Amino acid sequence: MLRRIGAGGLAEVFAARDRATSAEVAVKVLHAHLAQDTLVCERFRRELAIARSLDHPGIVRVFDLHEHQGRPFISMELLRGRTLHERLVRGGPMAPAEARRVTLEICAGLRAAHREGVIHRDLKPHNVFLTDGGAVKLLDFGLARAAGQTRITSASAVAGTPGYIAPEILAGERGDARADLYALGATWFEMLTCTPWSSSAARPIEGRDGEALRRALEPDPELRFLDAGQFLRALGGGTVPPALSARPPLSSGEYDVVVHDVVRPRAPLRAVDEVLERLGTRAPSLWKLRLLGAGRAVLVSGASRRTAEAAAALCASHGLPATVRPFALRPRSEEWLARHGPWLLALLGGALTIALAALFGESARWTALGLLAGYVLSWGLHPPASAAPLSGLPEQESAMSRLAQGVARRASMLRKRRPHLAGLVREAEAAVLAAHHSANAAASGDDAQVQRLLELAATLDDALALEPAA
């Protein structure tokens, strides 16, 4: 051991000399008080296994796992320089060109990891090293996950560092390579401003960098860069096809989305149809007629707050007034009247007609007309919430399911626009079918499936962006 370099929450790092080769190496030693923790030791071993599987100049090289007095330690490449975090603390914001260069090199390292099925999951300035020679190295794969590995954190634990964690992971999803790209966007923003992206004092970045940053930091992963390759192209000034519009994630909960004031002089139901198309469903004709009569109806029933707010925002973007309503505020009589009101009003209309006929000595042949009139009046009652076009949502829609739907939509578009690329379409459809057959998104091998879907989505976007043949 030569000298102590630093320490983190998991381990201490020392410079050391290898007695066998006389080479200087870095030694990462697990803290003594954590050496008896089985999960921490497993995470330590996993870092070694994952880092050794990655061979890229932008990723620190790891050599072997050792043990001393019951404390495991890892020997790795000795780097001379400082972390990106230290550079920002001491040197302030970076020039845009330098920040772009560092971001590009980080992204190249991430692409190499993602191609091997490895997601970093804790990218931040502390885990990026700037060497004295100007190289950029990715550090600390302790939270990384490789395709096929089981998770070592509890199901409710969120892996990562606040401020760099993608929104879908905070929402309880497992996350994929696009979560690393979100963290890279947050790191890039911090390089330019020395302000965390999550800070209320953060100011938007304009120009070419701003456009790429906005896409990297999209809350919805479906609207982000699909893979590190697209991010690299944007950083290098290349053209990246714009993100396709995506259906918001859907999950069940205790909220309704109520649309109202839909009676309009022109195409009153067009906005409703457009919103439902974006939500991936259609409305029955009977529901539409009841909506026209009542001017108000539940569009989405039993949704989570996140789903309900996304659907309401979608309605607003189409000029359709909508409100989010908790179950607790749903009138108790609404469902009963919506279900039983038509026949009650029809019977009431028929009985009233019979009474009038008897009063004025007329024939009871007007009864049918009274029944019909009562039924027509029932169209002024709201449709039942249980008959909402979007109801019975899953508890949690997986990211892989949404991604597979996006790939299927792209494949359908490509089949129409580029018939000569039928082979690519068939390949994408086969991948979507395989994804649908995976009942559990956490099952072994699903990470590899997600990575394959991301690559296909990026390829399909490129094919759709091609200029039509002359």
Secondary structure, 3 states (H helix, E strand, C coil): CCEEEEECCCEEEEEEECCCCCCEEEEEEECHHHCCCHHHHHHHHHHHHHHHCCCCCCECCEEEEEEECCEEEEEEECCCEEEHHHHHHHHCCCCHHHHHHHHHHHHHHHHHHHHCCEECCCCCHHHEEEECCCCEEECCCCCCEECCCCCCCCCCCCCCCCCCCCHHHHCCCCCCHHHHHHHHHHHHHHHHHCCCCCCCCCCCCCHHHHHHHHHHCCCCHHHCCCCHHHHHHHHCCCCCCCCCCCCCCCCEEEEEEEEECCCCCCCCCHHHHHHHHHCCCCCCHHHHHHHHHHCEEEEEEEECHHHHHHHHHHHHHCCCCEEEEEHHHCCHHHHHHHHHHHHHHHHHHHHHHHHHHHHCCCCHHHHHHHHHHHHHHHHHCCCCHHHCCECCCCCCCCHHHHHHHHHHHHHHHHHHHCHHHHHHHHHHHHHHHHHHCCCCCCCCCHHHHHHHHHHHHHHHHHHHHCCCCC
